C-alpha cells in the first residue's frame, strides 16, 4: 500500500510530503497517523530544516469529508481525527528545526493549519488559502484558531472564518500569511535554496524561539489544540453539520473520480 505521507532526508533537510494526490491530500485517519509517525522519526533524526509539501499540485484540501460521511458516529470520528492530527502538529512544533511549508494549490482547513505550523510559508502563484470549516458546519481545528490570528490579526482571522474568505497567493503575501510567491514551476527550487541555506547553520534554538513568538508557554498550543478538538466534536453533533458533510462528500467523490479519469487518460496518451 502506498504511504499516505512520504519522508525523505538529505543533508540536514527532512522533506515531508502528503501523498494522497487523487483525493487532494485530504486528511483522513490513515494520513493523520502516518504524519504522527513521520514526525516521531524526524524528532529522532534531528534535521535542521523540515519542508512540508503535498503531492499532485495540492497542499491539502483539509479533512476527508468522504471518510467523515461514512463514520458511524461523526462526533467521535471527528474527535479522533482531530486529536491524532493535533498530536502530529504539537510534536512538530517541538522540533528544533526551521519548518518551511511549500504550498502549491489549495491549503484548506487542516491543510491551512499545517501550513500555519511552519515558520516560513513559500507559495506558488496558484496557491489558495481558506479555513473551509464553516462550509461543513464545523469549528476550526488543526491550530488554525490559535495560529491564524497571530499571523494575520484577530479581526482578519475571524472574518476569514465567518464569511469563508479565500485568499490567493498575492493576497496572502500582502497580509503576511506567505513569505514569498513564485511561479509553480519554480517553487521547488525556491524552497530548496532556502532549505539548503538554513541547513548550513545550527537550529537548536528553534523550538524555544517558536514558543516565545507564540506566547512563551510551550504548553499553551497543546491546550488550545485540545479545546479545538472538543469544540469540533460538539459542532459535528449538529444535524446541519452531518447534512453539509454528506453533501460535500458527494461532490468530493465526483471530483476525485474526475481526477482519476484525467490521470488515466494522461498515462494512456
ChimeraX attribute file (.defattr): number of C-alpha atoms within 10 A of each C-alpha:
attribute: neighborCount
match mode: 1-to-1
recipient: residues
	/A:1	3
	/A:2	7
	/A:3	13
	/A:4	20
	/A:5	23
	/A:6	17
	/A:7	17
	/A:8	10
	/A:9	15
	/A:10	9
	/A:11	12
	/A:12	19
	/A:13	24
	/A:14	23
	/A:15	22
	/A:16	21
	/A:17	21
	/A:18	27
	/A:19	23
	/A:20	21
	/A:21	19
	/A:22	17
	/A:23	21
	/A:24	26
	/A:25	29
	/A:26	30
	/A:27	27
	/A:28	24
	/A:29	20
	/A:30	13
	/A:31	22
	/A:32	26
	/A:33	19
	/A:34	20
	/A:35	26
	/A:36	21
	/A:37	13
	/A:38	17
	/A:39	24
	/A:40	15
	/A:41	12
	/A:42	22
	/A:43	15
	/A:44	9
	/A:45	12
	/A:46	17
	/A:47	23
	/A:48	24
	/A:49	28
	/A:50	27
	/A:51	24
	/A:52	22
	/A:53	27
	/A:54	28
	/A:55	18
	/A:56	17
	/A:57	18
	/A:58	27
	/A:59	33
	/A:60	34
	/A:61	24
	/A:62	25
	/A:63	25
	/A:64	24
	/A:65	24
	/A:66	20
	/A:67	18
	/A:68	22
	/A:69	20
	/A:70	13
	/A:71	13
	/A:72	9
	/A:73	12
	/A:74	22
	/A:75	20
	/A:76	15
	/A:77	19
	/A:78	27
	/A:79	21
	/A:80	16
	/A:81	23
	/A:82	27
	/A:83	19
	/A:84	22
	/A:85	25
	/A:86	27
	/A:87	19
	/A:88	21
	/A:89	24
	/A:90	21
	/A:91	15
	/A:92	24
	/A:93	23
	/A:94	15
	/A:95	26
	/A:96	22
	/A:97	29
	/A:98	25
	/A:99	26
	/A:100	24
	/A:101	25
	/A:102	26
	/A:103	32
	/A:104	28
	/A:105	24
	/A:106	25
	/A:107	28
	/A:108	24
	/A:109	26
	/A:110	28
	/A:111	29
	/A:112	27
	/A:113	26
	/A:114	25
	/A:115	29
	/A:116	25
	/A:117	23
	/A:118	21
	/A:119	16
	/A:120	20
	/A:121	23
	/A:122	26
	/A:123	32
	/A:124	25
	/A:125	20
	/A:126	18
	/A:127	26
	/A:128	23
	/A:129	27
	/A:130	22
	/A:131	29
	/A:132	27
	/A:133	21
	/A:134	17
	/A:135	16
	/A:136	19
	/A:137	20
	/A:138	23
	/A:139	23
	/A:140	23
	/A:141	29
	/A:142	32
	/A:143	27
	/A:144	26
	/A:145	20
	/A:146	21
	/A:147	20
	/A:148	21
	/A:149	14
	/A:150	16
	/A:151	16
	/A:152	15
	/A:153	13
	/A:154	15
	/A:155	9
	/A:156	15
	/A:157	20
	/A:158	15
	/A:159	11
	/A:160	19
	/A:161	20
	/A:162	14
	/A:163	12
	/A:164	15
	/A:165	16
	/A:166	17
	/A:167	19
	/A:168	18
	/A:169	25
	/A:170	18
	/A:171	14
	/A:172	20
	/A:173	17
	/A:174	12
	/A:175	14
	/A:176	13
	/A:177	23
	/A:178	25
	/A:179	15
	/A:180	19
	/A:181	21
	/A:182	19
	/A:183	14
	/A:184	17
	/A:185	11
	/A:186	13
	/A:187	20
	/A:188	19
	/A:189	12
	/A:190	18
	/A:191	19
	/A:192	16
	/A:193	11
	/A:194	15
	/A:195	23
	/A:196	16
	/A:197	10
	/A:198	17
	/A:199	18
	/A:200	13
	/A:201	11
	/A:202	14
	/A:203	17
	/A:204	15
	/A:205	12
	/A:206	19
	/A:207	17
	/A:208	17
	/A:209	13
	/A:210	21
	/A:211	17
	/A:212	12
	/A:213	10
	/A:214	16
	/A:215	13
	/A:216	12
	/A:217	12
	/A:218	17
	/A:219	11
	/A:220	13
	/A:221	20
	/A:222	18
	/A:223	12
	/A:224	18
	/A:225	25
	/A:226	19
	/A:227	14
	/A:228	24
	/A:229	25
	/A:230	18
	/A:231	16
	/A:232	21
	/A:233	22
	/A:234	17
	/A:235	21
	/A:236	24
	/A:237	17
	/A:238	14
	/A:239	11
	/A:240	14
	/A:241	19
	/A:242	20
	/A:243	14
	/A:244	17
	/A:245	25
	/A:246	19
	/A:247	15
	/A:248	18
	/A:249	19
	/A:250	13
	/A:251	14
	/A:252	18
	/A:253	14
	/A:254	12
	/A:255	15
	/A:256	15
	/A:257	14
	/A:258	13
	/A:259	16
	/A:260	15
	/A:261	12
	/A:262	12
	/A:263	13
	/A:264	11
	/A:265	10
	/A:266	9
	/A:267	8
	/A:268	7
	/A:269	6
